[in-house]
Amino acid sequence: MEQITSLVQIKGIRDGLLATFLDAPWEDQRTALLAQIDERPAFFQGARLAMDVGSQILKVNDLVDLRDHLSERNVTLWAIVSDSPTTEQTSQLLGMATRISKPRPEDQRQFADIVTTEDSALFVNKTVRSGTRIEFPGNIVIVGDVNPGAEIVAEGNVIIWGRVRGMIHAGSKGDRSAFICALDLSANQLRIADEVSATLKPQKDPRPEIASINSEGRLQAELWHTG
């Protein structure tokens, strides 16, 4: 299964998620995409998905079938980017967009000093809504807010470029050197390894903060200098 899922890469863009594929038969690409979604259903719940299928030639039945399978998983297929005129025309006939806004270089650089190993980081480019749980065996970087009732669980660090009101757990497998940082760290609960914070109240004048376990073994928050 791991070999199949490696055929597709999914990353955040301004308008949702973008799936790009390695060169392979369409059936393998389709299987890889659905397998990734099935592995992390909470992450993809309610997502808007665009696909860059390269030169793959897709007919109406191909896209309708995939759209139906995605819809069953509460994922909306809204755009197809393709080098194939046939695929582009098919997408337009089905009312899908064929142009998307890709991440700007400065947006990508913004996190260059925060996440050291790109392969072990999950980038989420949307607000995480109530009832959503995102869990990942590495670092999690979120460009957006974490709403009340949402849960973020990472074996590594958690970085939120936005406001936090939900539950954040870094170092979930016991890594006491993990940290949590956000532009507004008024979370319902923070956890690092087995240390748990008290409920944090919304701040009148929120400032970026970073939470970590101090030398006394307690979870504490201090100013996060983002510049």
C-alpha positions as CSV (number, residue, x, y, z in Angstrom):
1,M,0.0,0.0,0.0
2,E,2.9,2.4,0.8
3,Q,4.2,2.0,-2.7
4,I,0.8,2.8,-4.2
5,T,0.2,5.9,-2.0
6,S,3.7,7.3,-2.9
7,L,2.3,7.9,-6.4
8,V,0.4,11.0,-5.2
9,Q,1.6,14.1,-3.3
10,I,-0.9,16.3,-1.5
11,K,-0.2,19.8,-0.3
12,G,-2.1,22.9,0.7
13,I,-2.8,25.8,-1.7
14,R,-4.8,28.9,-1.2
15,D,-8.1,27.3,-2.4
16,G,-7.8,24.0,-0.6
17,L,-5.7,20.9,-1.4
18,L,-3.7,20.1,-4.5
19,A,-2.9,16.5,-5.5
20,T,-0.1,15.9,-8.0
21,F,0.8,12.5,-9.4
22,L,3.9,10.5,-10.5
23,D,3.7,9.1,-14.0
24,A,1.6,5.9,-13.8
25,P,-1.6,4.5,-15.3
26,W,-4.7,6.4,-14.3
27,E,-6.2,3.5,-12.3
28,D,-3.0,3.4,-10.1
29,Q,-3.1,7.2,-9.6
30,R,-6.8,7.0,-8.7
31,T,-6.2,4.1,-6.3
32,A,-3.3,6.0,-4.7
33,L,-5.4,9.1,-4.1
34,L,-8.3,7.3,-2.5
35,A,-5.9,5.2,-0.4
36,Q,-4.3,8.4,1.0
37,I,-7.7,9.8,1.8
38,D,-8.8,6.6,3.5
39,E,-5.6,6.6,5.6
40,R,-6.4,10.1,7.0
41,P,-10.2,10.6,6.7
42,A,-10.4,13.3,9.4
43,F,-7.8,15.5,7.6
44,F,-9.7,15.3,4.3
45,Q,-13.2,15.7,5.8
46,G,-14.9,18.6,4.0
47,A,-11.8,19.4,1.9
48,R,-11.8,21.1,-1.6
49,L,-9.5,19.1,-3.8
50,A,-7.7,20.2,-7.1
51,M,-5.7,17.7,-9.1
52,D,-2.7,18.2,-11.4
53,V,-2.8,15.2,-13.7
54,G,-0.1,16.2,-16.1
55,S,-0.6,14.7,-19.6
56,Q,-3.1,12.0,-18.4
57,I,-6.0,11.7,-20.8
58,L,-9.2,11.4,-18.9
59,K,-12.8,11.0,-20.2
60,V,-16.1,11.9,-18.7
61,N,-16.6,8.5,-17.0
62,D,-13.1,8.7,-15.4
63,L,-13.8,12.0,-13.7
64,V,-17.4,11.3,-12.8
65,D,-16.4,8.0,-11.2
66,L,-13.6,9.7,-9.2
67,R,-15.9,12.6,-8.2
68,D,-18.5,10.2,-6.9
69,H,-15.9,8.3,-4.8
70,L,-14.5,11.5,-3.4
71,S,-18.0,12.8,-2.6
72,E,-18.7,9.6,-0.6
73,R,-15.7,10.6,1.5
74,N,-17.0,14.2,1.9
75,V,-14.3,15.6,-0.4
76,T,-15.2,18.0,-3.2
77,L,-13.3,17.7,-6.5
78,W,-13.4,21.3,-8.0
79,A,-10.5,21.7,-10.3
80,I,-8.4,19.6,-12.8
81,V,-5.1,21.0,-14.2
82,S,-3.9,19.1,-17.2
83,D,-1.6,19.4,-20.2
84,S,-4.1,17.3,-22.2
85,P,-6.7,19.3,-24.2
86,T,-9.1,16.3,-23.9
87,T,-8.8,16.2,-20.2
88,E,-9.2,20.0,-19.9
89,Q,-12.3,19.9,-22.1
90,T,-13.8,17.0,-20.1
91,S,-13.2,19.0,-16.9
92,Q,-14.9,22.1,-18.3
93,L,-17.9,20.0,-19.5
94,L,-18.3,18.8,-15.9
95,G,-18.2,22.3,-14.5
96,M,-14.7,22.1,-13.0
97,A,-12.1,24.8,-12.9
98,T,-8.9,24.2,-15.0
99,R,-6.8,27.0,-13.4
100,I,-5.7,27.3,-9.8
101,S,-3.8,29.6,-7.6
102,K,-0.5,27.9,-6.6
103,P,1.5,28.8,-3.5
104,R,3.6,31.9,-3.9
105,P,7.4,31.5,-3.2
106,E,7.3,33.9,-0.3
107,D,4.5,31.8,1.4
108,Q,6.7,28.7,1.1
109,R,9.8,30.6,2.5
110,Q,7.8,31.7,5.5
111,F,8.2,28.3,7.2
112,A,11.7,27.5,6.0
113,D,13.3,28.2,9.4
114,I,10.5,26.4,11.4
115,V,10.2,23.0,9.8
116,T,13.6,21.4,9.4
117,T,12.7,18.2,7.6
118,E,10.0,18.7,4.9
119,D,9.4,15.0,4.5
120,S,8.2,14.7,8.1
121,A,5.9,17.7,8.1
122,L,2.2,17.9,7.3
123,F,1.1,21.3,5.9
124,V,-2.6,22.3,6.3
125,N,-3.6,25.4,4.4
126,K,-7.1,25.9,5.9
127,T,-9.0,26.6,9.1
128,V,-9.5,23.4,11.1
129,R,-13.1,23.3,12.1
130,S,-14.9,21.9,15.1
131,G,-15.1,18.1,15.2
132,T,-12.0,17.7,13.0
133,R,-9.0,15.7,14.4
134,I,-5.7,15.8,12.6
135,E,-3.0,13.4,13.6
136,F,0.4,13.0,12.0
137,P,3.7,11.2,12.9
138,G,5.9,14.3,12.5
139,N,5.5,18.1,12.6
140,I,2.2,19.8,11.7
141,V,2.1,23.3,10.2
142,I,-1.3,25.0,9.9
143,V,-1.9,28.2,7.9
144,G,-5.3,29.1,9.4
145,D,-7.2,29.0,12.7
146,V,-7.9,25.9,14.9
147,N,-11.5,26.3,16.0
148,P,-13.0,25.2,19.3
149,G,-13.7,21.4,19.2
150,A,-10.9,20.7,16.8
151,E,-7.9,18.5,17.8
152,I,-4.3,18.6,16.5
153,V,-2.1,15.7,17.5
154,A,1.6,15.5,16.3
155,E,4.5,13.3,17.3
156,G,6.7,16.4,16.6
157,N,6.1,20.1,16.8
158,V,2.9,22.1,16.0
159,I,3.1,25.5,14.3
160,I,-0.1,27.5,13.7
161,W,0.0,30.6,11.6
162,G,-3.3,31.8,13.1
163,R,-5.6,31.7,16.2
164,V,-5.9,28.6,18.3
165,R,-9.1,27.7,20.3
166,G,-9.0,23.9,20.1
167,M,-6.8,21.2,21.7
168,I,-3.2,20.9,20.6
169,H,-1.0,17.9,21.5
170,A,2.7,18.0,20.5
171,G,5.2,15.3,21.2
172,S,2.3,12.8,21.4
173,K,4.7,9.8,21.7
174,G,6.5,11.2,24.6
175,D,8.9,13.8,23.0
176,R,9.3,16.4,25.8
177,S,11.5,18.6,23.6
178,A,8.5,19.3,21.2
179,F,6.9,22.7,21.1
180,I,3.7,24.5,20.1
181,C,3.6,28.0,18.7
182,A,0.8,30.2,17.3
183,L,0.0,33.8,16.6
184,D,-2.8,33.6,19.2
185,L,-2.3,30.7,21.6
186,S,-5.7,30.8,23.5
187,A,-6.2,27.0,23.2
188,N,-8.8,25.1,25.1
189,Q,-6.0,22.7,26.1
190,L,-2.3,22.3,25.3
191,R,-0.4,19.1,25.8
192,I,3.3,18.3,25.2
193,A,4.2,14.7,25.8
194,D,2.4,13.9,29.1
195,E,2.3,17.5,30.4
196,V,-1.1,19.2,30.2
197,S,-1.9,22.9,30.5
198,A,-4.9,24.4,32.3
199,T,-7.6,25.8,30.1
200,L,-6.4,29.0,28.5
201,K,-8.7,32.0,28.2
202,P,-8.8,34.2,25.1
203,Q,-6.5,37.2,25.4
204,K,-7.6,40.8,24.9
205,D,-4.3,41.7,23.2
206,P,-3.0,38.3,21.7
207,R,0.7,38.0,20.8
208,P,2.6,35.2,19.2
209,E,3.6,32.6,21.8
210,I,5.5,29.4,22.0
211,A,4.8,26.7,24.5
212,S,7.4,24.2,25.7
213,I,8.4,22.2,28.7
214,N,10.8,24.2,30.9
215,S,13.8,23.0,32.9
216,E,11.5,22.3,35.9
217,G,9.5,19.9,33.8
218,R,6.4,22.2,33.5
219,L,4.6,23.4,30.4
220,Q,5.0,27.1,29.9
221,A,4.3,29.7,27.2
222,E,6.5,32.7,26.3
223,L,6.6,35.2,23.5
224,W,7.4,33.7,20.1
225,H,9.6,36.1,18.1
226,T,8.5,35.4,14.5
227,G,10.6,38.0,12.8
